Every structure is written in structure tokens, then in C-alpha cells.
Amino acid sequence: MSKAQIKVMDNGSFKVSGDVELIDMDGNVFETKPVFSLCRCGLSQKMPFCDASHRGQFDSCVRAEKMVNEK
């Protein structure tokens, strides 16, 4: 399987793809698909997965800042 990737979706979830295992604090493994979405708004009824409850109720457009090498 491919390298894991987590994409921060505008006004939505974390889209996860690739070779990844999702585990809770007790060590229990969640069954996942090759591509799945994790809730980041806290409104989902299917936590930790996104169920699209965020639509129209969550506003976040995160952008990564370029890292600058300091000397």
C-alpha cells in the first residue's frame, strides 16, 4: 500500500489515505477503508469518523506555512 497521507479539507474533515492503522487509547483497532475521513469539528455522530455533520456549521481553511531553515 502507499505512504500514508492526511489532507486537511477546507471546512471539513481530515481525509486519510494510504497504509495507516487507526487505534483508540485502549489499543483497539478501528476498521477502516483504504480512504476514510476523520472528524475535526466535533459534530459527527460516528466519531472518530466524519459523517458530514459539519456542512454549513464548521469554518476552517488551514494552510501550512513553509518552513525556513534557520542558521
Contact map, one row per residue, 1 for C-alpha under 8 A:
11100000000000000110000000000000000000000000000000000000000000000000000
11110000000000000110000000000000000000000000000000000000000000000000000
11111000000000000110000000000000000000000000000000000000000000000000000
01111100000000011111000000000000000000000000000000000000000000000000000
00111110000000111100000000000000000000000000000000000000000000000000000
00011111000001111000000000000000000000000000000000000000000000000000000
00001111100001110000000000000000000000000000000000000000000000000000000
00000111110111100000000000000000000000000000000000000000000001000000000
00000011111111100000000000000000000000000000000000000000000010000000000
00000001111110000000000000000000000000000000000000000000001111000000000
00000000111110000000000000000000000000000000000000000110011110000000000
00000001111111000000000000000000000000111000000000010110011100000000000
00000001111111100000000000000000000011111000000001000000000000000000000
00000111100111110000000000000000000011110000000000000000000000000000000
00001111100011111000000000000000001111000000000000000000000000000000000
00011110000001111100000000000000001111000000000000000000000000000000000
00011100000000111111000000000000011100000000000000000000000000000000000
11111000000000011111000000000000011000000000000000000000000000000000000
11110000000000001111100000000000010000000000000000000000000000000000000
00010000000000001111110000000000000000000000000000000000000000000000000
00000000000000000011111000001101000000000000000000000000000000000000000
00000000000000000001111100001111000000000000000000000000000000000000000
00000000000000000000111111111100000000000000000000000000000000000000000
00000000000000000000011111111100000000000000000000000000000000000000000
00000000000000000000001111110000000000000000000000000000000000000000000
00000000000000000000001111110000000000000000000000000000000000000000000
00000000000000000000001111111000000000000000000000000000000000000000000
00000000000000000000001111111100000000000000000000000000000000000000000
00000000000000000000111100111110000000000000000000000000000000000000000
00000000000000000000111100011111000000000000000000000000000000000000000
00000000000000000000010000001111100000000000000000000000000000000000000
00000000000000000000110000000111111100000000000000000000000000000000000
00000000000000000000000000000011111100000000000000000000000000000000000
00000000000000001110000000000001111100000000000000000000000000000000000
00000000000000111100000000000001111110000000000000000000000000000000000
00000000000000111000000000000001111111000000000010000000000000000000000
00000000000011110000000000000000001111100000000011000000000000000000000
00000000000011110000000000000000000111110000001111000000000000000000000
00000000000111000000000000000000000011111111001111100000000000000000000
00000000000111000000000000000000000001111100000001000000000000000000000
00000000000110000000000000000000000000111111000000000100010000000000000
00000000000000000000000000000000000000111111001000000000000000000000000
00000000000000000000000000000000000000101111100000001100000000000000000
00000000000000000000000000000000000000101111111111111100000000000000000
00000000000000000000000000000000000000000011111000101000000000000000000
00000000000000000000000000000000000000000001111111100000000000000000000
00000000000000000000000000000000000001100101111111000000000000000000000
00000000000000000000000000000000000001100001011111000000000000000000000
00000000000000000000000000000000000111100001011111100000000000000000000
00000000000010000000000000000000000011110001011111111000000000000000000
00000000000000000000000000000000000000100001110011111000000000000000000
00000000000100000000000000000000000000000001000001111110000000000000000
00000000000000000000000000000000000000000011100001111110100000000000000
00000000001100000000000000000000000000001011000000011111110000000000000
00000000001100000000000000000000000000000000000000011111110000000000000
00000000000000000000000000000000000000000000000000000111111000000000000
00000000000000000000000000000000000000000000000000001111111000000000000
00000000001100000000000000000000000000001000000000000111111100000000000
00000000011100000000000000000000000000000000000000000001111110000000000
00000000011100000000000000000000000000000000000000000000011111000000000
00000000111000000000000000000000000000000000000000000000001111100000000
00000001010000000000000000000000000000000000000000000000000111110000000
00000000000000000000000000000000000000000000000000000000000011111000000
00000000000000000000000000000000000000000000000000000000000001111100000
00000000000000000000000000000000000000000000000000000000000000111110000
00000000000000000000000000000000000000000000000000000000000000011111000
00000000000000000000000000000000000000000000000000000000000000001111100
00000000000000000000000000000000000000000000000000000000000000000111110
00000000000000000000000000000000000000000000000000000000000000000011111
00000000000000000000000000000000000000000000000000000000000000000001111
00000000000000000000000000000000000000000000000000000000000000000000111
